[in-house]
Amino acid sequence: MKTNFWPQWLKRNGPAGADPAGGLEEEVDTLRGTICEMGGLAEVAIRDAMEALVRRDHEAAAAVVRRDRKIDALETEIERRVVEIIGRRAPTETDLRDVVAALKIAGVVERIGDYAKNIAKRVASVEDSRIRPLSLLPEMARIAAEMVHDVLDAFAARDPKKAAAVCERDAAVDDFYNSIFRSLLTHMMENPHNITPATHLLFVARNLERIGDHATNVAEMVYFAATGEYLGDRHKGADTTSIGADAIGAGAHG
Amino acid sequence: MADGNAAMLLIAGLAAAAVVALAAALLLARRLRRSAPGAAPSMAAAGGDAERDLLAAFEDPLLVVRERRVLIANQAARDLLGAHIEGSDVRLAIRHPAAAEHLARDEDGGAPVRIELVGLGAVGRPWELLIAPLPGGSRLVRLVDQSQARAAEQMRVDFVANASHELRTPLATLIGFIETLQDEAAVDPATRQRFVAIMAGEAVRMRDLLDDLMSLSRIEADRFAAPRDTVDLRPLIEEVRDALKPSAEGRPIRIERGKSEALVAGDRGQLAQMLTNLVVNALKYGRPGSQVRVRLADAGPDLVSLSVIDRGEGIAADHIPRLTERFYRVDPGRSRQVGGTGLGLAIVKHIVLRHRGRLEIRSKVGEGTRVEIILPRAAQA
């Protein structure tokens, strides 16, 4: 009873009153919450951008571009909070890992938002193209969006297993990218009129592929924050399948 | 003096106790305000145990949120959003922008909020989120699964797409033959006859499909209007058999009827259509020359059972639950060959539903299929 009586935030930072702004744990929690909010926005941005692309909906595309500002604003807020926490609280071990991971993840999620924004910006340029790979793109986007979704779930739950599972799906996104690349190239060779829309679609596929890579990067950070070990180290010792090896390769240069 | 000292000590002791009590009270108040998560005593002081027990009784995911923190999450919510959410920032549980915006703000605690959101638990899973203010500044967040409602909507959309697709196939055939026939020189009279026969067949297919679509929508429209007439199933079975004799190609349709009357409250036309569809199916998918049995039997004091039994190839178990779906076909090529519209059993199902009955399909691969319909008897006048 006695140990439960004292609030969590009091344990780390001494007596109440010395700390008018609340405890470190609470601050870290709010920081993580803000990252989730960012991630939620990025997830919706990917979905809306792809829907706008398929439906050729310019207004929806413009809305995605507008909403990206909110993601940027949240990133700035996270940076400010991180600096404040490190400066005022001097966190150690788990807390420090959490805080540094938050800073890095915020940067990556912001990039994911940018890729979604870039897809939205291309909606106008692929107008009237009857190129078939457009049917492959939504499926590729579904997998990439799922990776982002799952890695954010893993982040919220500090679940290293779930994070590791995200990395394994990156290979599927890469396969899609290669297949779409080849098929768009064929379209370009068949008819020069296809070159402009096909190039834009190629960039869309490239953006999705990068989103997948970034989800993998976040997964590695989540894994490290939760366990204190690098995800790559774990793989090196184990009998690596081709999928696992690909995921590491993609993460290393991503 | 000794007494004085004792009194002084007593007063000092009381004062010290008062300070401690005051500090404890302040701490408690502060903790309640901050809603320190998961700390049992504070939850009890706030009536948390009772609230927790209450929320545990609900199957919908429920959260109590105060100042951005999840105070209580019931089991359903922890299953959906993760065990970690209790005590953490609410955005770690629900990060969808529309919801996060409302939940992160505390000032709009007044009015209840209703938000549609997608992607909790799994990508694309639809939910409705309801935020209701509770006394004392907390808010109750309730999640309602919308997958069922969306699935029904999706089915309607799919239905229109499927129906158009089904109509387009015979239409494309027709157009193709018409274009060939327009070039008179290219077609000799014998071929022309053959083409016209095919065209007639495709036209009939389209008519059948449209007829089935129209009766399906009529039956669906009447779904909640219970039929009032009293129908005797025995003469009805004979009528259907006689009507189908020409198309049975000499195969016997045997009627096994019970001793007693089989009066049901029903719509005669619909019941005849239901039976016709079943017997036609049995004729189509039974082995050549084998008989089709129509059996009428008691199924308890208030129920009549009507079965149509064929001896044919039967249907594999994994297809059976889907047989009454519109345009579901076990073997699409074969269905087309025998002129099926893909709607026969869907119509049967809807007629049975309207008659407050039950439809049971049993089948053994290699032996045959039995479709049983159980209908309530008409109330005795």
HADDOCK unambig.tbl for C-alpha pairs under 7 A between the chains (distance, minus, plus):
assign (segid A and resid 4 and name CA) (segid B and resid 39 and name CA) 5.95 0.50 0.50
assign (segid A and resid 5 and name CA) (segid B and resid 41 and name CA) 6.54 0.50 0.50
assign (segid A and resid 7 and name CA) (segid B and resid 31 and name CA) 6.59 0.50 0.50
assign (segid A and resid 7 and name CA) (segid B and resid 36 and name CA) 5.96 0.50 0.50
assign (segid A and resid 8 and name CA) (segid B and resid 36 and name CA) 6.81 0.50 0.50
assign (segid A and resid 29 and name CA) (segid B and resid 88 and name CA) 6.34 0.50 0.50
assign (segid A and resid 29 and name CA) (segid B and resid 89 and name CA) 5.96 0.50 0.50
assign (segid A and resid 30 and name CA) (segid B and resid 89 and name CA) 5.85 0.50 0.50
assign (segid A and resid 32 and name CA) (segid B and resid 92 and name CA) 6.99 0.50 0.50
assign (segid A and resid 33 and name CA) (segid B and resid 89 and name CA) 5.41 0.50 0.50
assign (segid A and resid 33 and name CA) (segid B and resid 90 and name CA) 6.97 0.50 0.50
assign (segid A and resid 33 and name CA) (segid B and resid 91 and name CA) 4.79 0.50 0.50
assign (segid A and resid 33 and name CA) (segid B and resid 92 and name CA) 5.05 0.50 0.50
assign (segid A and resid 36 and name CA) (segid B and resid 91 and name CA) 5.95 0.50 0.50
assign (segid A and resid 36 and name CA) (segid B and resid 92 and name CA) 5.79 0.50 0.50
assign (segid A and resid 36 and name CA) (segid B and resid 95 and name CA) 5.50 0.50 0.50
assign (segid A and resid 37 and name CA) (segid B and resid 91 and name CA) 6.03 0.50 0.50
assign (segid A and resid 37 and name CA) (segid B and resid 95 and name CA) 4.96 0.50 0.50
assign (segid A and resid 37 and name CA) (segid B and resid 97 and name CA) 6.49 0.50 0.50
assign (segid A and resid 37 and name CA) (segid B and resid 100 and name CA) 6.47 0.50 0.50
assign (segid A and resid 40 and name CA) (segid B and resid 95 and name CA) 4.84 0.50 0.50
assign (segid A and resid 40 and name CA) (segid B and resid 96 and name CA) 4.87 0.50 0.50
assign (segid A and resid 40 and name CA) (segid B and resid 97 and name CA) 5.77 0.50 0.50
assign (segid A and resid 41 and name CA) (segid B and resid 96 and name CA) 6.89 0.50 0.50
assign (segid A and resid 41 and name CA) (segid B and resid 97 and name CA) 5.60 0.50 0.50
assign (segid A and resid 146 and name CA) (segid B and resid 123 and name CA) 6.14 0.50 0.50
assign (segid A and resid 156 and name CA) (segid B and resid 92 and name CA) 5.18 0.50 0.50
assign (segid A and resid 157 and name CA) (segid B and resid 82 and name CA) 6.48 0.50 0.50
assign (segid A and resid 157 and name CA) (segid B and resid 84 and name CA) 5.73 0.50 0.50
